[in-house]
Amino acid sequence: MSFSPAPASDPRRPEPIPLTVLTGFLGAGKTTLLNRLLRDPALADTVVIVNEFGEIGLDHLLIEAVDEDMILLGAGCLCCTVRGDLIATLEDLLRKRDNRRIGPFRRVVIETTGLADPAPILHALIYHPYLVLRFRLQAVVTVVDAVTGADTLDAHPEAVRQAAIADQIVLAKTDLAGDTAGIRARLAALNPVAPIVAPDAPADALLGGLFGLDGKGADVRRWLGDAALSHPDHGADVNRHDASIQAICLTSAAPVPRAAFEMFMDLLRSGHGPKLLRLKGIVALADDPERPLVVHGVQHVFHAPLTLSCWPDPDHTSRLILILRDLDPAFVQRLWDAFLGRPRIDAPDAAALSHNPLAIPGF
C-alpha cells in the first residue's frame, strides 16, 4: 500500500459521500433505532440500504415507489434493497445520482442482517477502487440488546465480531434489563475504544465519525477512543470468545519515518491480517508532519489513506488503535518499537531488531 501524500479533497472529483454501517444481532433493536433516526431532520437526503424491505418494518414511513428497487420515505430519505451484490447496489445508486435520476443524497446508511459478519461489507467499501473514491466510511454502529446481549455473545461469534469492530455501541432495551452493569463491563472489555451510548443519542453524533459532512475533522480522540485504553478494566468477566480479543494503542510523540510506517503496516497486514479485526489511526509522517495521515481498515483490507490539510486538534501525537483477535498485543508493540528504532529495557538487542524486524521473537 502506498502512503504517498494526497490532498484532503480532489477538486476534480465529487466529495466522498459519508457512509455508516448499522449492525447488530437478530432482535437487538436495529429496526427501532433506524425508525427513530429517520425522523431526525439531520438524516434528510439520506439513502438507507437494507437487505429486504419486509425485514425492517418501515411501512409507516413509506410514501411512494421510485422504481422496483427504491422507495421514497416520508422522512425525505430514499430506501433501496440489496437483491444480490452490495457493490452493484452502490454503483447503481451512484449512476442514478450522477445522472440526476434521484436527488443528490448526502449520506448512506447500510443496515445489515442480524447474522451478518460486518467485515465483508467493510471490505467491499474499503477495497473497491471506485467506491473508495465515492464513499467514505464514517462509523460502524452496533446495536446490542441489554436483556439478551450476554447470552448472545456467549452463543454467537458473529455477535462478538459485530461488537468488537464497532465505533459506537448502542445499548438498547435498558428499560427492560434492570441492572446493566454486567453487559456494559463485558462490552467495554471486548471493545474499550467504542463508547456505549443510548438509543436516543442525536443522529449526527451517533452516525458521524472523523469526517463531518462539511469536510472538517471532528473530535479525533472521540473517533479513536484512545483515552479508554489508558484505563483498561482488567477485572471484566469475559467468555471464551471475548478472551481472544484485545485492544492496543500504539503511539509516537515524534513524527514517524514514512518508510518505517509503510513497512510496519505492510508487515502487519500481510503476516497477521486475519487477526486484525479493526485498525484506525492518525499519524504524523516525518516528511510532512503538519498534514497528518488518517488510516483505517478491517483485517487485511485497508482504506485508501487520507491526508488532512491540518491537524484537527492540538494533540499531534501519532496514534494507531488496533482491535486484535488471537494476536498478542505485546508482540505488536515490539514490532512497532522495532520499526521506530526504540530501545527496550527488556530487549538488549533492540537496535538489531530495528534493522531486522523479522528477527523479533514470535514473528
C-alpha positions, 0 to 999 in steps of 0.5 A, spaced: 500 500 500 502 506 498 502 512 503 504 517 498 501 524 500 494 526 497 490 532 498 484 532 503 479 533 497 480 532 489 477 538 486 476 534 480 472 529 483 465 529 487 466 529 495 466 522 498 459 521 500 459 519 508 457 512 509 455 508 516 454 501 517 448 499 522 449 492 525 447 488 530 444 481 532 437 478 530 432 482 535 437 487 538 433 493 536 436 495 529 429 496 526 427 501 532 433 505 532 433 506 524 425 508 525 427 513 530 433 516 526 429 517 520 425 522 523 431 526 525 431 532 520 439 531 520 438 524 516 434 528 510 437 526 503 439 520 506 439 513 502 438 507 507 440 500 504 437 494 507 437 487 505 429 486 504 424 491 505 419 486 509 425 485 514 425 492 517 418 494 518 418 501 515 411 501 512 409 507 516 414 511 513 413 509 506 410 514 501 411 512 494 415 507 489 421 510 485 422 504 481 422 496 483 428 497 487 427 504 491 422 507 495 421 514 497 420 515 505 416 520 508 422 522 512 425 525 505 430 519 505 430 514 499 430 506 501 433 501 496 434 493 497 440 489 496 437 483 491 444 480 490 451 484 490 452 490 495 457 493 490 452 493 484 447 496 489 452 502 490 454 503 483 447 503 481 445 508 486 451 512 484 449 512 476 442 514 478 445 520 482 450 522 477 445 522 472 440 526 476 435 520 476 434 521 484 436 527 488 443 528 490 443 524 497 448 526 502 449 520 506 448 512 506 446 508 511 447 500 510 443 496 515 445 489 515 442 482 517 442 480 524 447 474 522 451 478 518 459 478 519 460 486 518 467 485 515 465 483 508 461 489 507 467 493 510 471 490 505 467 491 499 467 499 501 474 499 503 477 495 497 473 497 491 477 502 487 471 506 485 467 506 491 473 508 495 473 514 491 465 515 492 464 513 499 467 514 505 466 510 511 464 514 517 462 509 523 460 502 524 454 502 529 452 496 533 446 495 536 446 490 542 440 488 546 441 489 554 436 483 556 439 478 551 446 481 549 450 476 554 447 470 552 448 472 545 455 473 545 456 467 549 452 463 543 454 467 537 461 469 534 458 473 529 455 477 535 462 478 538 465 480 531 459 485 530 461 488 537 468 488 537 469 492 530 464 497 532 465 505 533 459 506 537 455 501 541 448 502 542 445 499 548 438 498 547 432 495 551 435 498 558 428 499 560 427 492 560 434 489 563 434 492 570 441 492 572 446 493 566 452 493 569 454 486 567 453 487 559 456 494 559 463 491 563 463 485 558 462 490 552 467 495 554 472 489 555 471 486 548 471 493 545 474 499 550 475 504 544 467 504 542 463 508 547 456 505 549 451 510 548 443 510 548 438 509 543 436 516 543 443 519 542 442 525 536 443 522 529 449 526 527 453 524 533 451 517 533 452 516 525 458 521 524 465 519 525 472 523 523 469 526 517 463 531 518 459 532 512 462 539 511 469 536 510 472 538 517 475 533 522 471 532 528 473 530 535 479 525 533 480 522 540 472 521 540 473 517 533 479 513 536 477 512 543 484 512 545 483 515 552 479 508 554 485 504 553 489 508 558 484 505 563 483 498 561 478 494 566 482 488 567 477 485 572 471 484 566 468 477 566 469 475 559 467 468 555 471 464 551 470 468 545 471 475 548 478 472 551 481 472 544 480 479 543 484 485 545 485 492 544 492 496 543 494 503 542 500 504 539 503 511 539 509 516 537 510 523 540 515 524 534 513 524 527 514 517 524 519 515 518 514 514 512 518 508 510 518 505 517 510 506 517 509 503 510 513 497 512 510 496 519 503 496 516 505 492 510 508 487 515 502 487 519 497 486 514 500 481 510 503 476 516 497 477 521 491 480 517 486 475 519 487 477 526 486 484 525 479 485 526 479 493 526 485 498 525 484 506 525 489 511 526 492 518 525 499 519 524 504 524 523 509 522 517 516 525 518 516 528 511 510 532 512 508 532 519 503 538 519 498 534 514 497 528 518 495 521 515 488 518 517 488 510 516 483 505 517 481 498 515 478 491 517 483 485 517 487 485 511 483 490 507 485 497 508 482 504 506 485 508 501 489 513 506 487 520 507 491 526 508 488 532 512 490 539 510 491 540 518 491 537 524 484 537 527 486 538 534 492 540 538 494 533 540 499 531 534 501 525 537 501 519 532 496 514 534 494 507 531 488 503 535 488 496 533 482 491 535 486 484 535 483 477 535 488 471 537 494 476 536 498 478 542 498 485 543 505 485 546 508 482 540 505 488 536 508 493 540 515 490 539 514 490 532 512 497 532 518 499 537 522 495 532 520 499 526 521 506 530 528 504 532 526 504 540 530 501 545 527 496 550 529 495 557 527 488 556 530 487 549 538 488 549 538 487 542 533 492 540 537 496 535 538 489 531 531 488 531 530 495 528 534 493 522 531 486 522 524 486 524 523 479 522 528 477 527 523 479 533 521 473 537 514 470 535 514 473 528 
